[in-house]
Amino acid sequence: MSRGRVERFVIRSEALRGNPLGDPAEREVAVYLPPGYDEEPRRRYPCVVVLTGYTGRGVMLLNRTGWGEGLDERMDRLVASGACPPMILAMPDCFTRLGGSQYLDSAATGRYETHLVSEFVPEVDRRVRTIPDSAHRGIMGKSSGGYGAIVQAMRHPELFGACADHSGDSAFEYCYLPDFVKVVRAVAKHGSLEKFLEAFAAAPKKGKELIEVMNILAMASSYSPNPAKEPPLAFDLPFDLESGELLPDVWRRWLEWDPVEMVARHEAALRGLRLLFVDCGRKDEFALDVGARILVRRLRARGIPVEHEEFDDGHMDIAYRYDVSLPKLARALTP
């Protein structure tokens, strides 16, 4: 079987320099080049930007497990079988000290959307033989990566002409509200958010309990930053830390970033996509299957074409679903 190859390189980001969390401005990223890339030096290829979920970095998409493939191996197999036309896959790194950025600009975390669209995409176009226009560039991801994919497709139609959203954050009242009480309990246990962060940093294993709390802090840093506060807690939470009572003004700020609510504001961009694919497992632990249904209903109510699938699984270990989306994206973006 003919194989592609992976190039890794470091981007020195001006957008991330001096970010509030003190995270590195230099990021190692990866680009997958398909079989035949080196043999046909004049040929250009469509490109898909692949975003990781919360706690992820782009190079992690290449990880191999005992029975699982890295993203490069998966693409090699799909191309060799004829299921997928060859294309380039570009994997950025938008990780933060809090676990992720939601691929947004925020006064609490840094300018990750700016980094993605104004630095990463142009650098990939400069380094490798993409077809550098929106008709031949897509974006995809899973979980927070699925969220980032559909939000960036909405906000940047000049860059992205197709989108695959796997189990992306949507319908925030279902996927986030249940975890607010966990933050309240963590603060009661540790004494403050500052002490929780100290405990998190000291923990040799970042277990599920810790990650669930940190996830809400990362979301607040993305959706409701407050530059008047001191990093790393320069954000407002949408609930009272003592009682747990929802704070409507802050919660409304979160909802402005809910893809369900964003559809109406970005109808033209969504309508212009060559492909919009949304899927989720029917057993998703964060109720994102419900979020996907609501999102798809909003899209279809406006006559926006969308392909929607559900499958019999939960939220974790569903990279096999890329076997569905990668060929769809490649066919939509290939000249």
Rosetta blueprint (number, residue, H / E / L):
1 M L
2 S L
3 R L
4 G L
5 R E
6 V E
7 E E
8 R E
9 F E
10 V E
11 I E
12 R E
13 S L
14 E L
15 A L
16 L L
17 R L
18 G L
19 N L
20 P L
21 L L
22 G L
23 D L
24 P L
25 A L
26 E E
27 R E
28 E E
29 V E
30 A E
31 V E
32 Y E
33 L E
34 P L
35 P L
36 G L
37 Y L
38 D L
39 E L
40 E L
41 P L
42 R L
43 R L
44 R L
45 Y E
46 P L
47 C E
48 V E
49 V E
50 V E
51 L E
52 T L
53 G L
54 Y L
55 T L
56 G L
57 R L
58 G H
59 V H
60 M H
61 L H
62 L H
63 N L
64 R L
65 T L
66 G L
67 W L
68 G L
69 E L
70 G L
71 L H
72 D H
73 E H
74 R H
75 M H
76 D H
77 R H
78 L H
79 V H
80 A H
81 S H
82 G L
83 A L
84 C L
85 P L
86 P L
87 M L
88 I E
89 L E
90 A E
91 M E
92 P L
93 D L
94 C L
95 F L
96 T L
97 R L
98 L L
99 G L
100 G L
101 S L
102 Q L
103 Y L
104 L L
105 D E
106 S E
107 A L
108 A L
109 T L
110 G E
111 R E
112 Y H
113 E H
114 T H
115 H H
116 L H
117 V H
118 S H
119 E H
120 F H
121 V H
122 P H
123 E H
124 V H
125 D H
126 R H
127 R H
128 V L
129 R L
130 T E
131 I L
132 P L
133 D L
134 S H
135 A H
136 H H
137 R E
138 G E
139 I E
140 M E
141 G E
142 K E
143 S L
144 S H
145 G H
146 G H
147 Y H
148 G H
149 A H
150 I H
151 V H
152 Q H
153 A H
154 M H
155 R H
156 H L
157 P L
158 E L
159 L L
160 F L
161 G L
162 A E
163 C E
164 A E
165 D E
166 H E
167 S L
168 G L
169 D L
170 S L
171 A L
172 F H
173 E H
174 Y H
175 C H
176 Y L
177 L H
178 P H
179 D H
180 F H
181 V H
182 K H
183 V H
184 V H
185 R H
186 A H
187 V H
188 A H
189 K H
190 H H
191 G L
192 S L
193 L H
194 E H
195 K H
196 F H
197 L H
198 E H
199 A H
200 F H
201 A H
202 A H
203 A L
204 P L
205 K L
206 K L
207 G L
208 K H
209 E H
210 L H
211 I H
212 E H
213 V H
214 M H
215 N H
216 I H
217 L H
218 A H
219 M H
220 A H
221 S H
222 S H
223 Y H
224 S L
225 P E
226 N L
227 P L
228 A L
229 K L
230 E L
231 P L
232 P L
233 L L
234 A L
235 F E
236 D L
237 L L
238 P L
239 F E
240 D L
241 L L
242 E L
243 S L
244 G L
245 E L
246 L E
247 L L
248 P H
249 D H
250 V H
251 W H
252 R H
253 R H
254 W H
255 L H
256 E L
257 W L
258 D L
259 P H
260 V H
261 E H
262 M H
263 V H
264 A H
265 R H
266 H H
267 E H
268 A H
269 A H
270 L H
271 R H
272 G L
273 L L
274 R L
275 L E
276 L E
277 F E
278 V E
279 D E
280 C E
281 G E
282 R L
283 K L
284 D L
285 E L
286 F L
287 A L
288 L H
289 D H
290 V H
291 G H
292 A H
293 R H
294 I H
295 L H
296 V H
297 R H
298 R H
299 L H
300 R H
301 A H
302 R L
303 G L
304 I L
305 P L
306 V L
307 E E
308 H E
309 E E
310 E E
311 F E
312 D L
313 D L
314 G L
315 H L
316 M L
317 D L
318 I L
319 A H
320 Y H
321 R H
322 Y H
323 D H
324 V H
325 S H
326 L H
327 P H
328 K H
329 L H
330 A H
331 R H
332 A H
333 L H
334 T L
335 P L
